[in-house]
Amino acid sequence: MDTGTHLVMGFALGGLATLDPIVAENSSTAYAVLVATILGSQAPDVDTVLKLRNNAVYIRNHRGVTHSIPAVLLWPLLIFIVLTPFFPDANRLHLWIWTQIAVFLHVFVDIFNAYGTQALRPFSSKWIALGMINTFDPFIFAIHVIGLIFWLLGADPGITFLIIYIILVGYYILRFLMQRAIRSRVHHLIPDAEEIIIAPTMRTTQWRIAVKSKDYFYVARGFRRSVTVLDKFKRIPVPDSPLFNQAKTDKNLAAFLSFSPVYRWEMAEYNDCYEVKFIDLRYRNNGYYPFVAVVQLDFDYHIIGSYTGWIFSEEKLRKKLTFAPGSN
């Protein structure tokens, strides 16, 4: 989920914790738990700072180690150690329990996004992405904000957020059923589909779809129970050639390939370089595919420029690359 949603979930857990008699009866414990759930709801996303280095490092590592099994166990311990001196009268066991719940819930809800997490590390580096809930879901964010407003107006926070989380369980079940209906429709339209990737959007009834069959890639859009194929590309294996093998050694392309499960490639030859482009097919937006990796090589196959990330126009892509074709 996005940072804002994780933040309101941290406050909500602090309110829900008042159902715990130990928390409700001790103001020091209640304040400590509120601070801990807020911190715990944010801690796994500390790796967002990697974006300050470059996109390749961010793509390879975001929601990786910080969302792993060891991290889920260590974040609560670290937060507990930091907060204990500030709340010496708080019940330590219940402070740790609610911090653990906050960290676990952060990682758990991220699994339902299309981006996913490597939550099973170190046992598996596989990305777990169920693709049911958008990174920012307006309904989830809004219902938390409504709960916080009721809390500020004097409603019992424990009961308020217990009701809200019961509603959210129903919402997740509904999203699962909606996604399953879309998947069934895709199988009907493309019987030879080998892999179907369904991603939610900001709009509850709309879905992005990418499909692999034996010979083609399909890009489609789901709306309610209907599916419309928007693009169809011939599946052409990446060439086993010196040009492409050298391009794959570039850190930006390597990061892209480690993250993207469905993509196509293009190659262009200019007067002064080759350019290899890999295009993720999951994020079609108004006819454009914004998530790409580009590597430029001279005619001796030396890498002279590269980029990976989100680009919404060819002009902006040229500005991001360190070498402009035809500039020599």
C-alpha positions as CSV (number, residue, x, y, z in Angstrom):
1,M,0.0,0.0,0.0
2,D,1.0,3.6,-0.2
3,T,2.6,5.6,2.7
4,G,-0.6,7.4,3.5
5,T,-2.7,4.3,3.8
6,H,-0.1,2.6,6.0
7,L,-0.1,5.7,8.2
8,V,-3.9,5.7,8.8
9,M,-3.7,2.0,9.4
10,G,-1.1,2.6,12.1
11,F,-3.5,5.0,13.9
12,A,-6.4,2.6,13.4
13,L,-4.4,-0.3,15.0
14,G,-3.7,2.0,17.9
15,G,-7.4,2.6,18.3
16,L,-8.2,-1.1,17.9
17,A,-5.7,-1.9,20.6
18,T,-7.9,-0.3,23.2
19,L,-10.0,-3.5,23.0
20,D,-7.1,-5.1,24.8
21,P,-7.9,-4.6,28.5
22,I,-4.2,-4.2,29.4
23,V,-3.9,-1.3,26.9
24,A,-7.3,0.3,27.9
25,E,-6.5,0.3,31.6
26,N,-3.0,1.9,31.4
27,S,-2.7,5.3,29.7
28,S,1.1,4.9,29.4
29,T,0.6,1.6,27.6
30,A,-2.1,3.1,25.4
31,Y,0.1,6.0,24.3
32,A,3.1,3.7,23.8
33,V,1.1,1.3,21.7
34,L,-0.3,4.1,19.5
35,V,3.2,5.4,18.8
36,A,4.4,1.8,18.2
37,T,1.6,0.9,15.8
38,I,2.3,4.1,13.8
39,L,6.0,3.3,13.6
40,G,5.4,-0.3,12.9
41,S,3.1,0.5,10.1
42,Q,5.8,2.5,8.4
43,A,9.0,0.6,9.3
44,P,9.2,-1.9,6.4
45,D,9.1,0.9,3.8
46,V,12.3,2.4,5.1
47,D,13.9,1.0,1.9
48,T,12.1,3.8,0.0
49,V,15.2,5.9,0.6
50,L,16.9,3.7,-2.0
51,K,15.1,5.7,-4.7
52,L,17.6,8.5,-3.8
53,R,20.4,6.4,-5.3
54,N,18.8,5.3,-8.5
55,N,15.9,3.4,-10.0
56,A,17.8,0.2,-10.5
57,V,18.7,-0.2,-6.8
58,Y,15.2,0.8,-5.8
59,I,13.5,-1.7,-8.2
60,R,15.7,-4.6,-7.1
61,N,15.4,-4.0,-3.3
62,H,12.1,-2.2,-2.5
63,R,9.8,-4.6,-0.5
64,G,12.6,-7.1,-0.5
65,V,14.7,-7.6,2.7
66,T,12.7,-5.1,4.7
67,H,9.6,-7.1,4.1
68,S,11.2,-10.5,4.7
69,I,10.4,-13.0,7.6
70,P,13.5,-11.9,9.6
71,A,12.6,-8.2,9.1
72,V,9.0,-8.8,10.3
73,L,10.4,-10.2,13.5
74,L,13.2,-7.7,13.9
75,W,11.3,-4.4,13.3
76,P,9.0,-4.9,16.3
77,L,12.1,-5.7,18.5
78,L,13.9,-2.5,17.3
79,I,10.8,-0.3,17.8
80,F,10.3,-1.9,21.3
81,I,13.9,-1.1,22.3
82,V,13.6,2.5,21.1
83,L,10.3,3.2,22.8
84,T,10.8,1.5,26.2
85,P,12.9,4.3,27.7
86,F,10.2,6.8,26.8
87,F,7.4,4.8,28.3
88,P,8.9,3.0,31.3
89,D,5.5,2.3,32.8
90,A,4.0,0.6,29.7
91,N,3.3,-3.1,29.7
92,R,6.2,-4.4,27.7
93,L,4.6,-7.6,26.5
94,H,1.5,-5.9,25.1
95,L,3.6,-3.1,23.6
96,W,5.6,-5.7,21.7
97,I,2.5,-7.7,20.7
98,W,0.8,-4.7,19.1
99,T,4.0,-3.6,17.4
100,Q,4.3,-7.0,15.9
101,I,0.7,-6.9,14.7
102,A,1.4,-3.5,13.0
103,V,4.5,-4.7,11.1
104,F,2.9,-8.0,10.1
105,L,-0.2,-6.2,8.8
106,H,2.0,-3.9,6.7
107,V,3.6,-6.7,4.9
108,F,0.4,-8.8,4.7
109,V,-1.6,-6.1,2.9
110,D,1.3,-5.4,0.5
111,I,1.0,-9.0,-0.7
112,F,-2.4,-8.1,-2.2
113,N,-0.9,-5.4,-4.5
114,A,0.3,-6.0,-8.0
115,Y,3.8,-5.0,-7.0
116,G,3.9,-7.5,-4.2
117,T,6.7,-8.3,-1.7
118,Q,9.4,-10.9,-1.2
119,A,7.7,-11.9,2.1
120,L,9.1,-15.4,2.1
121,R,12.7,-14.5,2.1
122,P,15.1,-16.0,3.1
123,F,13.3,-19.3,2.1
124,S,12.3,-17.9,-1.3
125,S,13.1,-14.8,-3.3
126,K,9.9,-15.2,-5.3
127,W,7.7,-12.0,-5.5
128,I,4.3,-12.6,-4.0
129,A,1.8,-10.3,-5.7
130,L,-1.9,-11.3,-5.6
131,G,-3.0,-8.3,-7.6
132,M,-6.3,-7.7,-5.9
133,I,-5.9,-4.3,-4.3
134,N,-4.4,-1.2,-5.9
135,T,-1.3,0.4,-4.2
136,F,-3.7,3.2,-3.3
137,D,-7.2,2.0,-2.8
138,P,-9.6,5.0,-2.3
139,F,-12.1,2.9,-0.4
140,I,-9.6,1.5,2.1
141,F,-8.0,4.9,2.7
142,A,-11.4,6.6,3.0
143,I,-12.9,4.1,5.5
144,H,-9.8,4.5,7.7
145,V,-10.1,8.3,7.6
146,I,-13.8,8.1,8.5
147,G,-13.0,5.9,11.4
148,L,-10.4,8.4,12.7
149,I,-12.9,11.2,12.4
150,F,-15.4,9.2,14.4
151,W,-12.7,8.7,17.0
152,L,-12.0,12.4,17.2
153,L,-15.7,13.0,17.7
154,G,-15.7,10.8,20.7
155,A,-16.7,7.3,19.4
156,D,-15.1,4.3,21.0
157,P,-12.0,3.6,18.9
158,G,-11.8,-0.1,19.6
159,I,-15.4,-0.8,18.5
160,T,-15.1,1.7,15.6
161,F,-12.1,0.0,14.0
162,L,-13.3,-3.5,14.8
163,I,-16.4,-2.7,12.7
164,I,-14.2,-1.1,10.0
165,Y,-11.9,-4.2,9.8
166,I,-14.9,-6.5,9.6
167,I,-16.1,-4.5,6.6
168,L,-12.6,-4.6,5.1
169,V,-12.5,-8.4,5.3
170,G,-15.7,-8.4,3.3
171,Y,-14.2,-5.9,0.8
172,Y,-11.1,-8.2,0.3
173,I,-13.4,-11.2,-0.3
174,L,-15.4,-9.1,-2.9
175,R,-12.1,-8.1,-4.7
176,F,-11.1,-11.7,-4.8
177,L,-14.4,-12.7,-6.4
178,M,-14.2,-9.8,-8.9
179,Q,-10.7,-10.8,-9.9
180,R,-11.7,-14.5,-10.2
181,A,-14.5,-13.5,-12.6
182,I,-12.1,-11.5,-14.8
183,R,-9.6,-14.4,-14.8
184,S,-12.4,-16.8,-15.9
185,R,-13.4,-14.4,-18.7
186,V,-9.7,-14.2,-19.9
187,H,-9.5,-18.0,-20.1
188,H,-12.7,-18.0,-22.2
189,L,-11.3,-15.4,-24.6
190,I,-7.7,-16.9,-24.7
191,P,-8.0,-20.6,-24.2
192,D,-4.3,-21.2,-24.6
193,A,-3.3,-18.6,-22.0
194,E,-0.2,-19.9,-20.1
195,E,0.0,-17.1,-17.6
196,I,-2.5,-14.4,-16.7
197,I,-1.4,-11.3,-14.7
198,I,-4.3,-9.2,-13.4
199,A,-3.6,-5.8,-11.8
200,P,-6.1,-3.5,-10.1
201,T,-6.5,0.1,-10.8
202,M,-7.7,3.1,-8.9
203,R,-11.2,2.4,-10.2
204,T,-12.8,-0.5,-8.4
205,T,-14.4,-2.1,-11.5
206,Q,-11.4,-1.8,-13.9
207,W,-8.4,-4.1,-14.2
208,R,-5.2,-4.1,-16.2
209,I,-4.5,-7.5,-17.8
210,A,-1.4,-9.0,-19.4
211,V,-1.5,-12.6,-20.8
212,K,1.2,-15.0,-22.1
213,S,0.2,-17.7,-24.5
214,K,2.5,-20.0,-26.5
215,D,2.9,-17.6,-29.4
216,Y,1.6,-14.2,-28.3
217,F,1.4,-11.6,-25.6
218,Y,-2.0,-10.0,-25.0
219,V,-2.7,-6.8,-23.3
220,A,-6.3,-6.3,-22.1
221,R,-8.5,-4.2,-19.9
222,G,-11.2,-5.7,-17.6
223,F,-14.3,-3.8,-16.8
224,R,-16.7,-5.5,-14.3
225,R,-17.1,-9.0,-15.9
226,S,-16.1,-8.1,-19.4
227,V,-12.6,-8.2,-20.9
228,T,-11.4,-6.3,-24.0
229,V,-8.1,-7.1,-25.7
230,L,-6.2,-3.9,-26.5
231,D,-2.9,-5.1,-28.0
232,K,-1.5,-8.4,-29.3
233,F,2.3,-9.0,-29.7
234,K,4.1,-11.9,-31.2
235,R,6.3,-13.6,-28.6
236,I,9.8,-13.3,-29.9
237,P,12.6,-14.7,-27.7
238,V,15.3,-12.3,-26.6
239,P,18.2,-13.0,-29.1
240,D,21.2,-14.9,-27.8
241,S,23.6,-12.5,-29.4
242,P,26.7,-10.5,-28.2
243,L,24.6,-7.3,-28.4
244,F,21.8,-8.5,-26.1
245,N,24.1,-10.5,-23.8
246,Q,26.1,-7.4,-23.2
247,A,23.0,-5.2,-22.7
248,K,21.8,-7.7,-20.0
249,T,24.9,-6.9,-17.9
250,D,23.7,-3.3,-17.5
251,K,22.4,-2.7,-14.0
252,N,19.3,-0.9,-15.1
253,L,18.2,-3.7,-17.5
254,A,19.1,-6.3,-15.0
255,A,16.9,-4.7,-12.4
256,F,14.1,-4.5,-14.9
257,L,14.4,-8.2,-15.8
258,S,14.4,-9.2,-12.2
259,F,11.1,-7.4,-11.6
260,S,9.1,-7.6,-14.8
261,P,7.4,-11.0,-15.5
262,V,6.0,-10.0,-18.9
263,Y,7.7,-7.8,-21.5
264,R,8.6,-7.4,-25.1
265,W,11.7,-6.0,-26.6
266,E,12.8,-3.7,-29.5
267,M,16.1,-2.9,-31.1
268,A,17.0,0.1,-33.1
269,E,20.3,1.0,-34.9
270,Y,21.3,4.6,-35.3
271,N,24.3,6.3,-37.0
272,D,26.3,6.1,-33.8
273,C,24.8,3.4,-31.5
274,Y,22.5,0.5,-31.0
275,E,19.5,0.9,-28.7
276,V,17.8,-2.0,-26.9
277,K,14.5,-1.3,-25.2
278,F,12.5,-3.7,-23.0
279,I,8.8,-2.7,-22.3
280,D,6.7,-4.0,-19.4
281,L,3.3,-4.9,-20.7
282,R,1.4,-4.7,-17.4
283,Y,1.0,-0.9,-17.2
284,R,-0.6,0.2,-20.4
285,N,-1.9,3.8,-20.0
286,N,-3.8,5.6,-22.8
287,G,-2.1,3.5,-25.4
288,Y,1.4,4.0,-23.9
289,Y,3.6,1.6,-22.0
290,P,5.5,3.7,-19.4
291,F,7.6,1.2,-17.5
292,V,10.7,0.5,-19.6
293,A,14.4,-0.3,-19.6
294,V,16.7,1.1,-22.3
295,V,20.3,0.3,-23.0
296,Q,22.5,2.1,-25.6
297,L,25.7,0.5,-26.9
298,D,28.3,1.6,-29.4
299,F,29.2,-0.5,-32.3
300,D,31.8,-2.3,-30.3
301,Y,29.1,-3.3,-27.8
302,H,30.3,-1.0,-25.0
303,I,27.4,0.4,-22.9
304,I,27.2,4.1,-23.3
305,G,23.8,4.9,-21.7
306,S,20.9,3.3,-19.9
307,Y,17.8,4.0,-18.0
308,T,14.9,2.1,-16.3
309,G,11.8,3.5,-14.7
310,W,8.5,5.2,-15.6
311,I,8.5,7.4,-18.7
312,F,5.4,8.9,-20.3
313,S,6.9,10.4,-23.4
314,E,9.7,9.7,-25.8
315,E,11.1,13.2,-25.2
316,K,11.4,12.6,-21.5
317,L,13.1,9.3,-22.1
318,R,15.8,11.0,-24.3
319,K,16.4,13.5,-21.5
320,K,17.0,10.6,-19.0
321,L,19.5,8.8,-21.2
322,T,23.1,9.9,-20.9
323,F,23.7,9.5,-24.7
324,A,21.5,10.9,-27.4
325,P,21.5,9.0,-30.7
326,G,22.7,11.1,-33.6
327,S,24.5,13.6,-31.3
328,N,28.0,12.7,-32.6
